[in-house]
């Protein structure tokens, strides 16, 4: 039987509509968008149309979108570029312990340059306390970076509350929205942030393309230097097919979000209820705090999550983030929330997508419950 793909937080399949939009730019519309003759203008038109599609999804203006090679580069540009643009006189940054490595690692690089970084821990439910983040702000704080949705637990973070206070103090705010864009309604000015990162392969576009939204007037230094493309913030000849694909993907998720999010939330809830009733000794992590409608982070107490997934090869899911190496190490997110060893050992992340069906959820429940019963020693509880 066909495998059941429940790892959309790791990556999404490229939508057929997105592939079709890209194809002409892999063939006859091959021009360099910086060229002034017809082929170049046609390529430039594709880039600018995509810029408008990305901006429309975010409630932004097209001129505020900077294309990058993905979410990692967008985060690096936002963090390194923002802090370095402000100079060493004020050098304090606030972030959280549950950020993606593409946020934490650039901040550690800044720390080696002398920047002071304050890391705020989350609550046990996987969400941050906005007052604790606000309490970490200082007169010399230049930037706050908080993810909009956690990539492992799916918990939504209080970015809006923090951004409002940061703005009052003149502090810039960046949010890594790679996991939330296209899954929940999001409008950059309502969030109140100054910089927002997204990754194409998380929303049915190809890998290797992303974008950074930059509020007008936000100081930002480039990381790369060259021909001046993307307002000089990201020079280099634009990957036109990938950019076109990102634009079409943003248009697609914008159309599907109003009906798609409630449908996926209902499927997720049905899946979690089925695991609790059929498997037993199942802990759904993050329940009680706002979460992405697509993400279910579950600990099978008395089981090893990796062994459980190995026993059900028909179900493609993850024991954590697929975006970095060291997969054998305990999740830094679960460690940060103070999860028990049993919770960490039995953790599995299931993430649904637009193609996930009711029949797939039912079949996944059957396969997982059977495997868990076989793997779990009798009499073992969490």
NUTI-833240 format. One line per 4 residues: for each residue x, y, z of N, C-alpha, C. Coordinates in steps of 0.1 Angstrom, whole numbers, plus 2048, in hexadecimal, padded with zeros to 3 digits. Each point is the difference from the previous one (the first is absolute). Example, Ala and Ser with C-alpha at 12.3 -4.5 7.8 and 13.67 -1.06 7.14 Angstrom:
NUTI-833240
884/7C7/84E/7F7/80C/800/809/80C/800 | 7FC/80B/7F9/809/80B/800/7F8/80B/808
***
This chain:
NUTI-833240
808/7F4/800/7F8/80C/800/809/80C/800 | 7FA/80C/7FC/807/80C/7FF/804/805/80E | 80C/805/802/805/805/80D/7F7/80C/804 | 800/802/80D/7F8/80B/806/80A/80B/804
800/80B/7FA/80A/80B/803/7FA/809/80A | 806/800/80C/7FC/808/80B/80C/808/806 | 808/805/7F7/80C/808/804/801/80D/7F8 | 7F5/807/7FF/7FF/80C/7F8/808/80C/807
803/7FE/80D/808/80B/806/80F/7FE/7FC | 804/7F4/7FB/80D/7FE/7FB/801/806/7F2 | 7F7/7FD/7F8/7FF/805/7F2/7F3/7FC/7FA | 7FB/808/7F7/7F4/7FD/7F9/803/7FC/7F2
7F7/7F8/7FA/802/7FE/7F1/7FD/80C/7F8 | 807/802/7F5/7FD/80B/7F7/7F3/7FE/7FA | 7F7/80A/802/7F2/7FE/7FA/801/800/7F1 | 7F7/7F9/7FA/7FF/7FF/7F1/7FE/80D/7FA
7F8/809/806/7FE/80D/7FA/80D/808/801 | 808/7FE/80A/80D/807/801/80A/7FB/7F6 | 800/7F3/7FE/809/7FB/7F5/7FC/805/7F3 | 7F4/801/7FD/7FB/805/7F3/804/80F/7FE
7FF/808/80A/804/80E/800/80F/801/7FD | 808/7F7/805/80F/801/7FF/805/7FB/7F2 | 7F9/7F7/7FA/805/7FA/7F4/804/809/7F5 | 7F8/80A/7FD/805/80A/7F5/80D/806/803
803/802/80D/80C/807/803/80C/7F7/801 | 7FE/7F3/7FE/80A/7F6/7FE/802/7FD/7F1 | 7F9/807/7F7/800/7FE/7F2/802/80D/7F9 | 7F5/804/7F9/801/80B/7F7/802/80D/807
7FB/802/80C/802/80C/808/80C/800/809 | 80B/7FE/7F9/80D/7FD/807/808/80C/803 | 7FC/80C/7FC/808/80C/801/805/804/80E | 80B/808/800/805/805/80D/7F7/80D/803
7FA/800/80B/7F7/80B/803/807/80E/801 | 80D/800/800/807/80D/7FF/802/805/7F2 | 7FE/7F8/7F6/802/804/7F2/7F4/809/7FC | 803/809/7F7/7F6/80A/7FC/7F8/7FC/7F3
805/7F5/7F9/7F8/7FC/7F4/7F5/7F7/804 | 7F8/7FC/7F7/7F3/7F9/802/801/7F4/80A | 80A/7F7/7FD/801/7F4/809/802/804/80E | 808/80B/803/803/804/80D/7F4/806/806
7F8/808/7F8/7F4/806/806/7F6/7F6/803 | 7FF/7F5/7F8/7F6/7F6/803/804/7F9/80E | 80D/7FE/802/804/7F9/80C/7FD/80A/80C | 803/80D/7FE/7FE/80A/80A/7F1/800/804
7F7/7FF/7F6/7F2/801/802/7FC/7F4/809 | 806/7F4/7FE/7FD/7F5/808/804/802/80F | 80C/806/802/805/803/80D/7F7/80A/807 | 7FC/80A/7F9/7F8/80A/807/7F2/7FC/802
7FB/7F7/7F8/7F2/7FB/802/801/7F7/80D | 80A/7F8/801/802/7F8/80C/802/809/80D | 807/80A/7FE/802/809/80C/7F2/805/805 | 7F8/804/7F6/7F2/804/804/7F8/7F5/807
802/7F4/7FB/7F8/7F5/806/805/7FD/80E | 80D/800/803/805/7FE/80D/7FB/80C/809 | 801/80C/7FB/7FB/80C/808/7F1/7FF/803 | 7F8/7FB/7F7/7F2/7FF/802/7FD/7F6/80B
807/7F5/801/7FD/7F6/80B/804/806/80D | 80A/809/801/804/806/80D/7F9/80D/803 | 7F8/805/7F7/7FB/80D/802/80A/80B/800 | 80A/7FF/7F7/80B/809/7FE/800/807/7F3
809/809/7FE/802/806/7F3/80B/7F8/7F8 | 7FF/7FF/7F3/80A/7F8/7F9/80E/804/802 | 802/80D/801/80E/805/801/806/7FD/80E | 7F9/7FA/809/805/7FC/80D/805/7F2/801
7FF/7F9/7F4/803/7F1/800/80E/7FF/7FA | 809/7F9/807/80E/7FC/7FB/800/7F1/7FE | 803/7FC/7F4/802/7F1/7FE/80D/7FB/805 | 800/7F4/806/80C/7FA/805/801/7F2/7FB
80A/7F8/804/801/7F2/7FD/7F8/7F7/809 | 7F9/806/809/7F8/7F7/809/7FE/807/80E | 7FA/7F9/809/7FE/805/80D/80D/803/808 | 809/7F7/7FE/80D/802/808/807/80D/7FC
801/802/7F3/806/80D/7FC/7F8/80C/804 | 7F3/7FF/7FF/7F7/80B/805/802/803/80E | 801/7F6/809/803/802/80E/80E/806/802 | 80A/7FB/7F9/80D/805/802/801/80F/7FC
7FA/803/7F5/800/80E/7FB/7F9/809/80A | 7F4/7FB/805/7F9/808/80A/808/803/80D | 806/7F5/805/807/801/80D/80E/807/7FF | 808/7FB/7F7/80E/805/7FF/7FF/80E/7FA
7F7/802/7F5/7FF/80D/7FA/7FA/80A/808 | 7F6/7FD/809/7FA/80A/808/809/804/80B | 807/7F7/807/809/804/80B/80C/807/7FB | 806/7FB/7F5/80C/807/7FB/7FD/80E/7FB
7F4/802/7FB/7FC/80D/7FB/7FF/80B/80B | 7FE/7FB/80C/7FE/809/80B/80D/803/807 | 80B/7F9/7FD/80D/803/805/802/7FA/80E | 80C/800/805/803/7FA/80D/7FC/807/80D
7FB/80D/7FE/7FD/808/80C/7F5/7FA/808 | 7F6/7FB/7F9/7F5/7FA/807/7FF/7F1/7FB | 803/7F7/809/802/7F3/7FB/7FA/7F5/809 | 7F3/800/801/7F9/7F6/809/7F5/7FA/7F8
7FE/7F3/7FF/7F6/7FA/7F8/7F8/7F6/80A | 7F3/7FF/7FE/7F8/7F7/807/7FA/7F6/7F7 | 800/7F3/804/7FA/7F5/7F8/7FB/7F6/809 | 7FC/7F4/7FB/7FA/7F6/809/808/7F3/7FE
7FE/7F7/809/807/7F3/801/7FB/7F6/7F6 | 7F4/803/7F9/7FA/7F7/7F7/801/804/7F2 | 809/809/7FD/802/805/7F2/806/7F5/7F7 | 7FE/801/7F3/807/7F7/7F6/80F/803/801
808/7F6/7FC/80E/802/800/805/80C/7F6 | 7F8/802/7F6/803/80B/7F7/7FE/80E/806 | 7FA/800/80C/800/80D/808/80A/7FF/80B | 801/7F5/807/809/7FF/80B/80F/801/7FC
803/7F9/7F5/80E/800/7FC/806/80D/7FC | 7F8/808/7F8/805/80E/7FD/801/808/80D | 7F7/7FE/809/802/808/80D/80C/7FC/807 | 803/7F3/800/80D/7FC/807/80C/806/7F8
7FF/801/7F3/80B/807/7F9/801/80E/804 | 7F5/807/802/800/80E/805/806/801/80E | 7FC/7F6/808/806/7FF/80E/80F/800/800 | 805/7F8/7F6/80F/7FF/7FF/806/80E/7FB
7F8/808/7FA/804/80E/7FD/7FF/80A/80B | 7FA/7FB/80B/7FE/809/80B/7F2/804/803 | 7F7/7FC/7F8/7F2/803/803/7FB/7F8/80C | 7F8/806/808/7FA/7F8/80C/7F3/7FB/7FC
7FD/7F3/802/7F4/7F9/7FC/7F9/7FB/80C | 7F3/804/802/7F8/7FB/80B/7F7/7F5/7FA | 7FF/7F4/806/7F8/7F6/7FB/7F5/7FD/80A | 7F3/802/7FC/7F5/7FF/809/7FB/7F1/7FF
7FE/7F9/80B/7FA/7F3/800/7F1/800/7FD | 7FA/7F5/7FB/7F2/7FF/7FE/7F9/7FB/80C | 7F3/801/800/7F8/7F9/80B/800/7F1/7FC | 7FB/7F8/80A/800/7F1/7FD/7F6/7FC/7F5
7F7/809/7FC/7F7/7FD/7F5/806/804/7F2 | 80C/805/800/807/802/7F3/7FE/80E/7FB | 7F9/809/808/7FE/80E/7FC/808/809/809 | 804/80C/7FB/807/809/808/7F6/809/807
805/805/80C/7F8/80A/808/805/80D/7FB | 7F6/808/7FA/804/80D/7FA/806/809/80A | 7FB/7FF/80D/806/809/80A/80E/7FD/804 | 804/7F3/7FF/80D/7FC/802/80A/805/7F5
7FB/800/7F4/808/805/7F5/802/80F/801 | 7F4/807/803/801/80F/802/809/803/80C | 800/7F8/80A/808/802/80C/80F/7FF/7FD | 804/7F9/7F5/80E/7FF/7FC/805/80C/7F8
7F7/809/7FB/804/80B/7F8/808/80A/809 | 80A/807/7FA/808/809/807/802/80D/7F8 | 805/80A/806/802/80D/7F8/809/7FD/7F4 | 80A/7F6/801/809/7FE/7F4/7FB/7F5/7F7
7F4/7FB/802/7FB/7F5/7F7/7FD/806/7F2 | 806/7FA/7F6/7FE/805/7F2/7F6/7F7/7F8 | 7FE/7F3/805/7F8/7F7/7F8/7FA/7F5/809 | 7F4/7FC/7FC/7FA/7F4/806/7FD/7F7/7F4
803/7F3/802/7FC/7F6/7F5/7F9/7F5/807 | 7F3/7FF/7FC/7F7/7F5/805/7F9/7F9/7F4 | 800/7F3/800/7F9/7F9/7F5/7F1/802/802 | 7F9/800/7F5/7F2/801/800/7F9/7F3/804
805/7F5/7FB/7FB/7F3/804/80C/7F6/802 | 800/7F8/80A/80B/7F7/802/7FF/7F5/7F6 | 80C/7FC/7FA/800/7F6/7F6/7FE/7F2/805 | 802/7FE/80D/7FE/7F2/805/7F2/7FE/807
7FD/809/809/7F3/7FF/807/7F5/807/7F9 | 803/809/7F7/7F5/807/7F9/7FA/80C/809 | 805/802/80B/7FB/80B/809/802/80D/7FA | 7F5/809/801/801/80D/7FB/805/809/80B
809/809/7FD/807/809/80A/7FA/80E/800 | 801/807/80C/7FA/80D/802/808/80B/7F9 | 802/7FF/7F3/808/80A/7F9/7FA/80E/801 | 7F3/800/7FE/7F9/80D/7FF/801/808/80D
7FE/7F9/80C/801/807/80C/80E/805/803 | 80A/7F8/7FD/80E/804/801/804/80C/7F7 | 7FB/7FF/7F3/804/80A/7F6/7FA/80E/804 | 7F4/800/806/7FA/80C/804/808/808/80A
805/7F9/80A/809/806/80A/80D/803/7FB | 806/7F8/7F7/80D/803/7FA/7FF/80C/7F7 | 7F5/802/7F9/7FF/80C/7F8/7FF/80C/808 | 7FA/7FF/80C/7FF/80C/809/80E/804/804
809/7F6/801/80D/803/805/80A/802/7F4 | 7FB/800/7F4/809/802/7F5/809/7F4/7FD | 7FC/7F4/803/807/7F3/7FE/7FB/7F9/7F4 | 808/7FB/7F7/7FC/7F9/7F4/7FC/7F2/804
7F6/7FA/7F9/7FB/7F2/803/801/7F8/7F3 | 806/7F4/801/800/7F7/7F4/7F8/7F4/804 | 7F8/7FA/7F7/7FA/7F3/803/803/7F6/7F4 | 803/7F4/804/802/7F5/7F7/7F2/7FA/7FE
7FA/803/7F5/7F3/7FB/7FD/7FF/7F4/7F6 | 80B/7F9/7FF/801/7F6/7F6/7F5/7F5/801 | 7FD/7FD/80D/7F6/7F6/802/7F2/805/800 | 7FE/80D/801/7F2/805/802/7FA/806/7F3
809/805/7F7/7FB/807/7F4/7F9/7F5/7F8 | 7F3/804/7FC/7F8/7F7/7F8/7F8/7F6/808 | 803/7FF/80D/7F8/7F7/809/7F6/807/809 | 804/80C/804/7F7/808/808/800/80E/7F9
7F5/807/803/7FF/80E/7FA/80B/808/807 | 807/808/7F8/80B/808/804/801/80D/7F8 | 801/80B/807/802/80D/7FA/80B/807/807 | 80A/804/7F9/80C/805/806/7FE/80C/809
7F8/809/7FB/7FE/80D/808/7F7/7FD/80C | 7F7/7F7/800/7F9/7FC/80C/809/7F9/80A | 80A/7F8/7FB/809/7FA/809/809/80B/807 | 803/80B/7F9/808/80A/806/80E/7FE/7FF
805/7F7/7F8/80E/7FD/7FF/807/809/7F5 | 80D/7FF/800/808/808/7F6/806/7F7/7F5 | 802/7F3/803/806/7F7/7F7/7F9/7F3/802 | 7FD/7F9/7F4/7F9/7F3/801/806/7F7/7F5
804/7F4/804/806/7F6/7F7/7F6/7F5/7FC | 801/7FC/7F4/7F8/7F4/7FC/808/7F7/7F7 | 7FC/7F4/7FF/807/7F6/7F8/7F7/7F9/7F6 | 803/800/7F3/7F7/7FB/7F6/7FD/7F2/801
809/7F7/804/7FD/7F2/800/7F7/7FC/80C | 7FD/809/809/7F6/7FD/80A/7F2/803/7FC | 7FE/806/7F4/7F2/804/7FB/7FE/7FC/7F1 | 806/7F4/7FC/7FD/7FA/7F3/807/807/7F4
80B/807/803/809/806/7F6/80D/7F7/801 | 809/802/7F6/80C/7F7/800/80A/804/80C | 809/7F7/802/80B/803/80A/809/80A/7F9 | 807/808/809/80A/809/7FB/7FB/80E/7FD
7F4/803/805/7FB/80D/7FE/7F8/805/80D | 802/80C/803/7F9/806/80C/7FF/80F/7FE | 7FC/806/80B/7FF/80F/7FF/801/806/80E | 804/80C/800/800/808/80C/7F8/80D/7FE
7F6/802/808/7F8/80C/800/807/80A/809 | 803/80C/7FB/807/80B/807/7F7/80C/801 | 7FC/804/80C/7F9/80C/801/808/80C/7FB | 7F9/809/7F9/808/80C/7FB/806/808/80B
80D/804/7FE/807/807/80A/808/7F8/80A | 7FF/7F2/7FF/807/7F8/809/80E/7FF/7FC | 80A/803/809/80E/7FF/7FC/804/7F2/7FE | 807/7FD/7F4/804/7F2/7FD/80C/801/7F7
80A/7F9/805/80D/7FF/7F8/800/7F3/7F8 | 804/800/7F3/801/7F3/7F9/80A/7F7/805 | 7FF/7F3/7FE/80A/7F6/803/809/7FD/7F4 | 7FA/802/7F4/807/7FE/7F3/801/80D/7F8
80A/800/7F7/802/80C/7F9/802/7FC/7F1 | 7FB/808/7F7/801/7FC/7F2/7F9/80A/7F7 | 7F6/7FB/7F8/7FA/808/7F6/7F5/809/804 | 7FC/800/80D/7F6/809/804/7F2/7FB/7FF
7FD/7F4/7FC/7F2/7FB/7FF/7FA/800/80E | 7F2/800/800/7F8/800/80C/804/80C/809 | 801/80C/7FA/803/80C/807/80E/800/807 | 809/7F7/7FB/80D/7FF/805/800/7F7/80D
7F5/7FC/805/7FF/7F8/80C/803/7F1/7FD | 7FE/7FC/7F4/803/7F2/7FC/804/7FF/7F2 | 80D/805/7FD/804/800/7F2/802/7F2/7FA | 801/7FF/7F3/801/7F4/7F9/7F4/7FE/7F6
803/7FA/7F5/7F5/7FE/7F6/7F5/7F8/806 | 7F4/805/7FF/7F4/7FA/806/7FD/7F2/7FA | 7FD/7F6/809/7FB/7F3/7FB/7F2/801/7FB | 7FE/805/7F4/7F2/804/7FC/7F6/7F4/801
803/7F4/7FC/7F6/7F5/801/7FC/7FE/80F | 809/800/809/7FD/7FE/80E/7F8/80C/806 | 804/80C/7FC/7F8/80B/805/7F2/800/7FA | 7FE/7FD/7F4/7F3/7FE/7FA/7F8/7F6/808
807/7F4/803/7F9/7F6/808/7FC/804/80D | 808/808/807/7FD/805/80D/7F3/809/7FF | 800/809/7F6/7F5/809/7FF/7F3/7F8/7FD | 800/7F6/7F8/7F4/7F9/7FD/7FC/7F8/80C
80A/7FB/808/7FC/7F8/80C/7F9/80A/80A | 805/80C/801/7FA/809/809/7F1/804/7FC | 7FE/801/7F3/7F3/802/7FB/7F7/7F4/803 | 806/7F4/7FE/7F8/7F4/803/7FC/7FF/80F
809/801/809/7FD/7FF/80E/7F6/80B/805 | 801/80C/7F9/7F7/80A/804/7F2/7FC/7FC | 7FE/7FA/7F5/7F3/7FC/7FC/7FA/7F4/808 | 809/7F7/804/7FC/7F4/807/7FE/802/80F
807/80A/806/800/802/80E/7F2/801/807 | 7F7/807/7FB/7F3/802/807/7F9/7F2/803 | 800/7F7/7F6/7FA/7F3/802/80A/7F6/804 | 80C/801/7FC/80A/7F6/803/804/7FF/80F
801/80B/806/805/800/80E/7F6/7F9/809 | 7F3/803/800/7F6/7F9/808/7FF/7F1/7FD | 802/7FD/7F3/7FF/7F1/7FD/80C/7F9/806 | 80C/806/7FF/80C/7F9/805/800/800/810
7FA/80A/806/7FF/800/80E/7F7/7F5/805 | 7F5/7FE/7F9/7F7/7F5/803/806/7F2/7FE | 808/7FF/7F6/807/7F3/7FE/80B/7FE/80A | 807/80B/804/80A/7FF/80B/7FA/7FB/80D
7F4/807/803/7FA/7FC/80D/7FB/7F2/800 | 7FA/7FC/7F4/7FC/7F2/7FF/80B/7F6/801 | 80C/804/7FB/80B/7F7/801/805/7FF/80E | 801/80B/807/805/800/80E/7F6/7F8/809
7F3/802/7FE/7F6/7F9/808/801/7F1/7FD | 802/7FD/7F4/802/7F1/7FC/80C/7FA/807 | 80B/807/800/80C/7FB/807/7FE/7FE/80F | 7F9/80A/806/7FE/7FF/80E/7F7/7F4/803
7F5/7FE/7F8/7F7/7F5/803/805/7F2/7FC | 808/7FF/7F5/804/7F3/7FB/80D/7FC/806 | 809/809/803/80E/7FC/804/801/800/810 | 7FA/80B/806/801/801/80E/80E/805/804
802/806/80B/80C/806/805/807/809/7F5 | 7F7/808/7FA/805/809/7F6/7FE/80E/806 | 80B/808/7FE/7FF/80E/805/801/809/7F4 | 7F6/808/7FE/800/80A/7F5/806/80D/805
80C/803/7FB/807/80C/805/7FB/80D/7FB | 800/80A/808/7FB/80D/7FC/7F1/803/800 | 7F9/7F6/805/7F1/801/801/7FD/80B/80A | 7F6/809/7FD/7FD/80A/809/806/80E/7FD
809/800/7F6/805/80C/7FB/7FE/801/7F1 | 7FE/80C/7FA/7FE/800/7F1/80B/7F9/7F9 | 7FC/7F8/7F6/809/7F8/7F8/7FC/802/7F1 | 80A/7FC/7F8/7FD/7FF/7F1/7F5/7F5/7FE
7F7/802/7F7/7F6/7F6/7FE/805/7F3/7F9 | 80D/801/7FC/806/7F5/7F8/809/7F7/808 | 803/804/80D/80B/7F9/807/7FB/7F9/80C | 804/7F3/802/7FD/7F8/80B/80D/7FA/806
804/805/80B/80C/7FB/807/7FC/7F7/80B | 803/7F3/7FF/7FB/7F6/809/80B/7F8/806 | 7FF/7FD/80D/80A/7F7/806/7F9/7F3/804 | 805/7F5/7FB/7FB/7F2/803/808/7FB/80C
7FA/802/80B/807/7FD/80D/802/7F1/801 | 80C/7FC/803/803/7F2/800/805/7FA/7F3 | 801/809/7F6/806/7FC/7F3/80B/809/7FC | 808/7FC/7F7/80A/808/7FA/7FB/806/7F2
7FF/80D/7FF/7FA/806/7F4/806/7FB/7F3 | 80E/800/800/807/7FC/7F4/7FD/7F1/7FC | 7FF/7F7/80B/7FD/7F2/7FD/7F2/7FF/7FB | 7F7/808/805/7F2/7FF/7FC/7FF/804/7F1
806/80A/7FC/800/804/7F2/806/7F6/7F7 | 80B/7FA/805/806/7F5/7F8/7F7/7F4/7FE | 7F7/7FE/80A/7F7/7F5/7FF/7F4/803/7F7 | 7FE/80C/7FC/7F5/804/7F7/806/807/7F4
807/7FA/7F7/806/807/7F5/7F6/806/7F7 | 7F4/7FC/801/7F5/805/7F7/7FD/80F/804 | 803/804/80C/7FD/80D/805/80D/808/801 | 801/80B/7F9/80B/808/800/7FE/80C/809
807/800/80C/800/80A/80A/80E/802/805 | 801/808/80B/80D/803/805/800/800/80F | 80C/7FD/806/802/801/80E/804/80E/804 | 802/809/7F7/803/80E/803/802/808/7F3
808/80A/801/803/808/7F4/809/7F9/7F6 | 7FC/801/7F3/809/7F9/7F6/809/80B/7FA | 801/80B/806/808/80B/7FA/80E/802/805 | 804/7F7/809/80E/801/804/805/7F2/804
80D/7FF/801/806/7F3/803/800/7FD/80F | 805/7F5/804/800/7FC/80E/7F2/7FB/804 | 7FA/7F8/7F7/7F2/7FC/803/800/7F6/80C | 80B/7FA/804/800/7F7/80B/800/807/80D
802/80E/800/800/807/80D/7F2/803/804 | 7FD/801/80D/7F3/804/804/7FC/80E/7FB | 7F3/801/7FD/7FB/80D/7FA/803/80B/80A | 806/80B/7FA/803/80C/809/7F3/807/804
7F6/7FE/7F8/7F3/806/804/7FA/7F9/80C | 800/7F2/800/7FA/7F9/80B/809/802/80C | 80D/801/7FF/808/802/80B/7FD/80E/806 | 7FD/80A/7F7/7FE/80D/805/7F3/801/808
7F6/7F8/7FD/7F3/800/807/801/7F8/80D | 80B/7F9/802/802/7F8/80C/7F8/7F2/7FF | 7FF/7FB/7F4/7F9/7F3/7FE/807/7F5/806 | 7F9/7F6/805/806/7F4/807/807/7F8/7F5
809/7F7/805/807/7F7/7F7/7F6/7F7/7F8 | 7F5/7FC/806/7F7/7F8/7F9/7F9/808/7F5 | 7FD/80C/803/7F9/809/7F6/80A/802/7F4 | 80C/803/803/80A/802/7F5/802/7F3/7F8
802/7F5/807/803/7F3/7F9/7F4/7FC/7F7 | 7F4/803/804/7F5/7FB/7F8/7FA/80A/7F6 | 807/80C/7FE/7FA/80A/7F9/801/7FE/7F1 | 7F4/803/7F9/7FF/7FF/7F1/7F9/80C/7FC
804/807/7F5/7F9/80B/7FA/7F9/7FC/7F4 | 7F3/801/7FF/7F8/7FE/7F4/7FB/80D/7FB | 802/803/7F3/7FC/80D/7FB/7F8/7FD/7F3 | 7F4/806/800/7F7/7FD/7F4/801/80B/7F6
7FB/7FD/7F4/801/80A/7F5/7F3/800/7F8 | 800/808/7F5/7F4/801/7F8/7FB/7F3/7FA | 80A/7F7/7FE/7FC/7F3/7F9/7FC/7F6/80A | 801/802/80D/7FC/7F6/80A/7F1/7FE/800
7FD/7F3/800/7F1/7FC/7FF/7FC/7F9/80D | 7F3/7FF/801/7FA/7F9/80C/804/7F1/7FF | 800/7FA/7F4/804/7F2/7FF/80E/7FE/805 | 809/809/7FC/80E/7FF/804/801/801/810
7F9/809/806/800/801/80E/7FB/7F3/807 | 7F6/7FA/7FB/7FA/7F4/805/80A/7F5/7FF | 806/7FF/7F4/80A/7F5/7FE/80D/802/809 | 804/80C/801/80B/803/809/7FD/7FC/80E
7F4/803/805/7FC/7FC/80E/801/7F1/802 | 7FB/7F9/7F6/801/7F1/801/80E/7FB/800 | 809/805/7F7/80D/7FB/800/808/804/80D | 7FF/80C/804/807/805/80C/7FC/7F9/80C
7F3/7FE/802/7FB/7FA/80C/804/7F1/801 | 800/7FA/7F5/805/7F2/800/80F/7FF/803 | 808/809/7FA/80E/7FF/803/803/804/80E | 7F9/80A/806/803/804/80E/7FC/7F5/809
7F6/7F9/7FE/7FC/7F5/809/80A/7F4/7FF | 806/7FE/7F5/80A/7F6/7FE/80E/804/807 | 803/80D/7FF/80D/805/805/800/802/80F | 7F4/804/805/800/805/80E/800/7F4/809
809/7FF/80A/800/7F4/809/7F3/801/809 | 7FB/7F5/803/7F4/7FF/808/803/805/80E | 7F6/808/804/801/806/80E/809/80D/801 | 805/804/7F4/808/80C/800/7F8/80C/7FE
801/80A/809/7F9/80D/7FE/80A/80B/800 | 7FB/80C/7FC/809/80B/7FF/806/804/80D
***
